[in-house]
Amino acid sequence: MADAVKLSCATCGQMNRVAVDRLAAGPKCGACGDPLADGLVIELDASAHDKATRGDDLPLLVDYWAPWCGPCRAMAPEFVKAAKVLQGRARLAKLNTEDNPQIAQRARIQGIPALVLYRRGREVARLAGARPASDIVVFVQGHLS
C-alpha cells in the first residue's frame, strides 16, 4: 500500500492505514468498524484529539467550541456542510473546550469558535470566528498542497 495515509479512530484510538484511493469510499476502522473518513464531523475527547492531531496524515480541521457559545452553535451546521464537501481530502472534528480546558490551553485557544488545521503532527493554519461552509472549504483547500 504505497499510497496510503494513517488515520486514527476517534472511537477506539486504533491507528489505521488507508489507501488514498479508498478515502472517498468511507473507510472503517480495522479494530472497531467505526467510520474513519465518512464526511461527518468527528467529536473528539482529549485522547482522540492528541492522537489525531499528532498522528494523522490526512489534514484535520478542529473546531474548538463550547455549548454556551452562540456563534459556535450557529456555525455548527456550516461545519457539517464543509465536512461533506471535504470528504476524502480532510477530516473535520470538534473539541468541546469546556470539557477539555487543558487541550484548549495547550492549543493556545484564546477565543471561540477557533478553527485549527493540523497536518502530519503540525499546526498548519488558524481561522477565528464563525464562518460559512464556503469559507471553511476555501480555507482548508488553500492549505492542502
Buried (B, 14 or more C-beta within 10 A) or exposed (E): EEEBBEBBBBBBBBBBEBEBEBBEEBBBBBEEEBBBBBBBBBEBBBEBBBBBBEBBBBBBBBBBBBEEBEBBBEBBEBBBBBBBBBBBBBBBBBBBBEEBEEBBEEBEBEEBBBBBBBBBEEEBBBBEEBBBBEBBBEBBBEEEE
